[in-house]
Amino acid sequence: MVYVALITGFLLILMGLYGALTNRNILRMTVAFSIASTGTHLVLVAVGYIPGRTAPILDGAVTAADASLRIIDPVPQALVLTAIVIGLGVTALMLTYAYKLYETKRTLDISKYTDLKW
């Protein structure tokens, strides 16, 4: 199951990078970056999973003595949650820039924005 998540995550990353590099539309590039970000989250969760262990909750089922042997490390999960929130903010910022660019040039084709070329 872990390998399926890893392969799916890497496929999402590759699909997102391909979409970001081949599309000329700014909105499609934003969606492609979001897909690549989702693939990164999936890979991080899959790497942090260890078969046969439980969630990092100390209760009657898991005592503090054997906690290091029976629970999963919560750091990758915390990193993914933080990355999801940051990704949401970055996506909102990219969409805001796309809207402002559309207001000024009336197009979302990135090849039309050559004002700062030298």
C-alpha positions, 0 to 999 in steps of 0.5 A, a space after each residue: 500500500 505504501 508503494 501505491 501511495 509513493 507511485 501515485 505521489 510521484 506521478 502527480 508530481 510529474 503531471 504537475 511539472 509537465 502541466 506547468 512547463 507546457 501550458 501557456 495559460 496562467 490559470 492552468 499553470 496554477 492548477 498544475 502547481 497545485 497538483 504537483 504540491 498534492 503529489 509532494 504531500 502524498 509522498 511525504 505521508 507515504 515516507 512517514 508511514 511505518 506498517 504495523 504501528 498506530 497513531 501517535 496517541 498515548 492512551 491505555 492501548 499504548 503505554 509510555 514505555 513502549 511508545 517508541 516501538 509502537 507509534 508512528 513519528 508525527 513529524 511528517 504528518 505535521 509537516 504535511 499539514 503545514 505544507 497544505 496550509 502554505 500551499 493554499 496561501 500560495 495558490 490564493 496568491 497566484 490566483 490573485 496575481 492572475 486576476 490582476 494580470 487579466 485586468 491589465 492585459 485582458 489575456 491570460 496567455 503568458 507569452 503576451 507579457 513581454 513588457 520586462 524583457 530586455 
